[in-house]
Amino acid sequence: MTADGLHERIEAMRSFNRFYTRQIGVLHAGLLDSPFSLTEVRVLYELAHREKPTASEIGEELGLDAGYLSRILTGFAKRKLIKKIASAIDGRSNLLALTRLGCETLAPLERRSAEHVGVALKKLSTADQCRLIGAMQSIEKLLGGERETSKAPYLIRPPQPGDLGWVVHRHGVLYAQEYGYDESFEALVAGVAAKFVQHYDSKRERCWIAERDAEIVGAIFLVAESKTVAKLRLLYVEPSARGLGIGGRLVSECVRFARPAGYKKIVLWTQSELDAARHIYKKAGFRVTHTERHHSFSKDLVAETWELGL
């Protein structure tokens, strides 16, 4: 051991890097049995999960040399995986987006990636899975991955045992306090949560839980309405965590998942009096397509159907 132990720590970190490289298979010629390299898949992912970025934004995010990135994008264009859109703000810049073929090409890679990680996680208990995710988040934070956490001191994670019961409970309590909804609303929420568990399709459905200081502060579900339509359900943010961008982040997770999953649009059902949620939906690009007066949860309400094309 050296005086300060730095050499040993360097070797320990290099050893971990070699181990994790083997785990994710980045040394394979084609990532996830595809014709694409790891870098190419990362570029495809950024194009799918960003709203029409420029090449410079992609390069900055991934730390790629401009020339190298240009060659990748040229190759994608030749394969008709991407399209360029002239920027209305800067005529010298082009915005980038995946074509339908690009989305269809990325979708199976996303599924295989999730399956690959799922196989690894299923070998661990739920408690060990949480320890692993926590360790990864610590590594990211310590090595400088603080852009998002500095703006929003919370984490987004998959549900754990007991979380869906919390979602039902908090919906029942909060909507009674803030809007005067009776127990029939809590029953509706319980039904949505139960159906999600009983008919869960990991390739096409998700639940995300927002956590802050080891406490749950929000949740959202995305479920299959049909082969081409996803439905956003049960967006919830604790009053103590409002203003942190959690609601918008949860909705964006749904949109990011829905595109490569093959959906053509997302729909949702809400009430006209839920101003905070409606603001989030509008900001995310959703638009009201139908309204209907009804009496539910002991109140006269105006239901709204919102849609977002993908």
C-alpha positions in Angstrom: 0.0 0.0 0.0 1.4 3.4 -0.9 1.4 6.3 1.5 -1.9 7.6 0.4 -3.3 4.5 -1.3 -3.9 6.3 -4.6 -2.2 3.6 -6.7 -4.3 0.9 -5.2 -7.5 2.9 -5.7 -6.6 3.5 -9.3 -6.1 -0.2 -9.9 -9.3 -1.0 -8.1 -11.2 1.4 -10.4 -9.6 0.0 -13.5 -10.5 -3.5 -12.3 -14.1 -2.4 -11.9 -14.1 -0.8 -15.4 -12.9 -4.0 -16.9 -15.5 -6.0 -15.0 -18.4 -3.7 -16.0 -17.2 -3.5 -19.6 -17.7 -7.3 -19.7 -21.1 -7.1 -18.1 -22.5 -4.7 -20.6 -20.8 -6.3 -23.6 -19.3 -3.1 -25.1 -16.4 -5.1 -26.6 -18.7 -7.0 -28.9 -18.4 -6.1 -32.6 -22.1 -5.2 -32.7 -23.9 -4.0 -29.6 -26.9 -6.1 -28.6 -26.5 -8.3 -31.7 -26.9 -5.3 -34.0 -24.7 -3.8 -36.8 -24.2 -0.7 -34.6 -21.3 0.2 -32.3 -21.9 1.4 -28.7 -21.3 5.0 -29.8 -23.7 4.7 -32.7 -26.4 3.3 -30.4 -25.8 6.1 -27.9 -26.3 8.6 -30.7 -29.5 6.9 -31.8 -30.7 7.0 -28.2 -30.0 10.7 -27.9 -31.8 11.4 -31.1 -34.9 9.5 -29.8 -35.0 11.1 -26.4 -34.3 14.7 -27.3 -36.6 17.1 -29.0 -34.9 17.8 -32.4 -31.3 18.4 -31.2 -28.4 19.8 -33.3 -25.3 17.8 -34.0 -23.3 20.1 -31.7 -25.7 19.3 -28.8 -25.4 15.6 -29.4 -21.6 15.9 -29.6 -21.4 18.0 -26.4 -23.7 15.5 -24.5 -21.7 12.5 -25.5 -18.2 14.1 -25.6 -17.7 13.1 -29.3 -15.3 14.6 -31.7 -17.2 16.7 -34.3 -15.6 14.8 -37.3 -16.3 11.4 -35.8 -19.9 12.4 -35.0 -20.4 13.8 -38.5 -19.3 10.5 -40.0 -21.8 8.6 -37.8 -24.6 11.0 -38.8 -23.7 10.7 -42.5 -24.0 6.9 -42.2 -27.4 7.2 -40.5 -28.6 9.6 -43.3 -27.5 7.1 -46.0 -29.5 4.4 -44.2 -32.5 6.8 -43.9 -32.5 6.5 -40.1 -32.4 10.3 -39.6 -33.8 13.4 -41.1 -32.5 17.0 -41.0 -34.8 19.9 -40.4 -33.8 23.5 -41.0 -33.7 25.6 -37.8 -36.1 28.5 -37.7 -33.9 30.3 -35.3 -30.5 29.8 -36.9 -30.4 29.2 -40.7 -26.9 27.8 -40.4 -28.0 24.9 -38.2 -30.0 21.8 -38.9 -32.1 20.0 -36.3 -32.0 16.2 -36.2 -34.7 13.7 -35.7 -35.1 10.0 -36.2 -37.2 8.9 -39.2 -39.9 6.3 -38.7 -37.3 3.7 -39.9 -34.9 5.1 -37.3 -37.5 4.6 -34.6 -38.2 1.1 -35.8 -34.5 0.3 -35.9 -33.9 1.6 -32.3 -37.0 -0.1 -30.7 -35.6 -3.7 -30.7 -32.3 -2.4 -29.4 -34.1 -0.7 -26.5 -36.0 -3.8 -25.8 -32.9 -6.1 -25.9 -31.1 -3.6 -23.7 -33.9 -3.7 -21.1 -34.0 -7.5 -21.3 -30.2 -7.7 -20.9 -30.3 -5.5 -17.7 -33.4 -7.3 -16.5 -31.7 -10.7 -16.6 -28.8 -9.3 -14.5 -31.2 -7.7 -12.0 -33.4 -10.8 -11.6 -30.3 -12.6 -10.2 -30.5 -10.3 -7.2 -33.0 -9.8 -4.4 -35.1 -6.7 -4.4 -33.0 -5.3 -1.6 -29.8 -6.0 -3.5 -31.2 -4.4 -6.7 -31.9 -1.2 -4.7 -28.3 -1.3 -3.3 -26.9 -1.7 -6.8 -28.9 1.2 -8.2 -27.9 3.3 -5.2 -24.3 2.5 -5.8 -24.5 3.4 -9.4 -26.2 6.7 -8.6 -23.4 7.4 -6.1 -20.7 6.7 -8.8 -22.5 9.0 -11.2 -22.8 11.8 -8.7 -19.2 11.5 -7.4 -17.8 11.5 -11.0 -19.6 14.7 -11.9 -23.0 13.6 -13.2 -24.7 16.3 -11.3 -26.4 18.2 -14.1 -29.9 16.8 -13.4 -29.6 16.4 -9.6 -28.4 19.9 -9.1 -31.6 21.2 -10.8 -33.9 18.5 -9.3 -32.8 16.8 -6.0 -34.7 13.6 -6.5 -34.3 10.3 -8.3 -36.6 8.4 -10.6 -36.8 4.6 -10.1 -38.9 1.5 -10.8 -41.6 0.6 -8.2 -40.7 -1.6 -5.3 -43.0 -3.7 -3.1 -45.4 -1.4 -1.3 -45.1 1.5 -3.7 -48.4 0.9 -5.5 -50.2 0.8 -2.2 -48.6 4.2 -1.4 -49.8 5.6 -4.7 -53.4 4.5 -4.0 -53.3 5.9 -0.4 -51.8 9.2 -1.3 -54.2 9.8 -4.2 -57.1 9.1 -1.9 -55.9 11.4 0.9 -54.7 14.3 -1.3 -57.6 14.5 -3.7 -60.0 14.4 -0.8 -58.1 17.3 0.9 -57.5 19.4 -2.2 -60.6 18.7 -4.4 -63.2 17.1 -2.1 -63.2 13.7 -4.0 -64.9 10.9 -2.2 -63.7 7.3 -1.7 -64.8 6.3 -5.2 -61.8 8.1 -6.6 -59.5 6.1 -4.4 -61.3 2.9 -5.7 -60.6 4.0 -9.3 -56.9 4.5 -8.5 -56.7 1.1 -6.8 -58.3 -0.5 -9.9 -55.7 1.1 -12.2 -52.8 0.0 -10.0 -54.3 -3.6 -9.7 -54.8 -3.9 -13.4 -51.2 -2.7 -14.0 -49.8 -5.5 -11.9 -52.1 -8.2 -13.1 -51.6 -7.5 -16.9 -48.1 -5.9 -16.9 -46.3 -6.0 -20.2 -42.6 -5.1 -19.6 -42.0 -4.3 -23.2 -44.9 -1.8 -23.5 -45.7 -0.6 -20.0 -43.9 1.2 -17.1 -44.4 2.7 -13.7 -41.9 5.3 -12.4 -41.6 6.4 -8.8 -40.0 9.7 -7.8 -38.0 9.6 -4.6 -36.5 12.5 -2.6 -34.5 12.1 0.6 -35.5 8.4 0.8 -39.2 9.4 0.7 -41.6 8.8 -2.2 -42.8 12.1 -3.7 -44.4 11.2 -7.0 -45.4 8.6 -9.5 -46.8 7.9 -13.0 -47.9 5.0 -15.1 -47.8 4.4 -18.8 -50.0 1.5 -20.0 -51.1 0.0 -23.3 -54.4 1.2 -24.6 -54.0 -0.6 -27.9 -51.1 -1.7 -30.2 -50.4 1.9 -31.2 -51.9 4.0 -28.4 -50.4 4.3 -24.9 -52.3 5.8 -21.9 -50.7 8.0 -19.3 -52.2 7.4 -15.8 -52.1 8.5 -12.2 -49.6 11.4 -12.4 -49.0 12.4 -8.8 -46.6 14.8 -7.0 -46.5 15.4 -3.3 -47.2 19.0 -2.3 -43.8 19.2 -0.5 -42.1 18.4 -3.8 -43.9 20.6 -6.2 -41.9 23.2 -8.1 -38.9 20.8 -8.6 -39.9 19.8 -12.1 -40.9 16.2 -10.9 -44.2 16.2 -12.7 -42.7 17.3 -16.0 -39.9 14.8 -15.6 -42.3 11.9 -15.0 -44.3 12.8 -18.1 -41.1 13.1 -20.2 -40.1 9.5 -19.0 -43.4 8.3 -20.5 -42.8 10.0 -23.8 -39.3 8.8 -24.0 -40.4 5.2 -23.4 -43.4 5.3 -25.7 -41.6 6.3 -28.9 -39.2 3.3 -29.2 -41.9 1.0 -27.8 -43.7 1.6 -31.1 -46.6 3.7 -29.9 -48.0 6.4 -32.3 -49.6 8.5 -29.7 -50.2 8.9 -25.9 -53.7 9.7 -24.5 -54.7 10.7 -21.0 -57.9 11.4 -19.1 -58.1 14.2 -16.5 -60.4 16.9 -15.1 -60.6 20.5 -16.0 -60.1 21.7 -12.4 -56.6 20.0 -12.1 -54.7 23.0 -13.2 -51.2 22.0 -12.2 -51.4 18.7 -14.0 -53.0 20.3 -17.1 -50.1 22.8 -17.2 -47.6 19.9 -17.2 -49.5 18.2 -20.0 -49.7 21.3 -22.1 -46.0 22.0 -21.7 -45.2 18.5 -22.8 -47.1 19.0 -26.0 -50.4 17.4 -25.2 -53.6 18.9 -26.6 -57.3 18.6 -25.5 -59.3 16.6 -28.0 -62.5 16.0 -26.1 -64.4 17.3 -23.1 -67.5 15.8 -21.3 -69.5 16.9 -18.3 -70.1 14.1 -15.7 -70.8 13.5 -12.1 -68.1 11.5 -10.3 -66.3 11.3 -7.0 -69.3 13.2 -5.4 -68.8 16.2 -7.7 -69.9 17.7 -11.0 -66.8 17.7 -13.2 -65.7 18.3 -16.7 -63.5 15.5 -18.0 -60.9 16.1 -20.6 -59.2 13.7 -23.0 -55.7 14.9 -24.1 -53.5 13.5 -26.8 -49.8 13.7 -27.9 -48.7 12.4 -31.3 -45.3 10.7 -31.4 
